[in-house]
Amino acid sequence: MRASETMDEEHAASQVLCEEPDTFWCPSEGTEQAWLEVELAEERLFNRVVLMEHNRSGQRIERVTLEAKGERGDWQALYSGTVVGHKRICHFDSFTAKTIRLTIHESRWYPTLSSLGVYLNKQEVGLKGSSDI
């Protein structure tokens, strides 16, 4: 995982993968725009990304985009949205990639993100069930 910046070691980018409810990533105080890049173990097909802000810090994230690296190594836009809040399920057409980037374009004070999950809703691609990646 990589991030545009991190407040300190306790709030490193990898915290969004922890399952503890009080762990989160954040940039330095006052930073209102930031990005977070996730590299999966291998290329995966997915059509959902679930974002969750750190509840105790309040709702801060105002506008985001999600991109993934395409076959040619260029960034492809997947999703653009507003407030994340407790949970934002980002829906988009199925895409195969290994690297995903979340860009926070607007936030209050500084953003906090406690979870980023990558999923495939198999029913939308003609398969049964769903699975996380």
Residue, then its C-alpha position, 0 to 999 in steps of 0.5 A: m500500500r502507498a499513500s500520498e502522505t501519512m500522519d504517523e506510523e499509527h495511521a499508516a495506509s495499511q491500517v485500512l486493511c486491519e479489521e480493528p474498528d478503531t484503526f484508520w489511515c489519515p494524512s497530516e492534519g490540515t491536508e484536505q486532498a490525498w490518495l491511497e493506492v492498493e496493490l492486490a496480490e494478483e490481478r482480480l476481477f471486481n465491480r465493488v469497492v467499499l469505503m468506510e470512514h473512521n466513525r469517531s472522527g466524524q464524516r470528513i470525506e466530501r468527494v472521491t474518485l476510484e481508478a484502476k491500472g488497465e492492461r496498458g498500465d494507464w489509470q482507468a476511471l471506475y467511480s466518482g462520488t461524494v460523501v463517504g460517511h459510515k459506508r459507501i459502496c462504490h458500484f461500477d462495471s466489472f474490471t480486472a486489475k492489480t492496482i487500485r487508487l482512491t483519490i480524495h479530492e475534497s475533505r473537511w480538515y483531513p480525511t480518515l479512512s478505516s476500511l477499503g474492501v474490494y469485491l466482486n458481485k458475481q450475479e452482475v457478471g453472470l455467476k452465482g454468489s459474491s466474494d471479496i478479494 
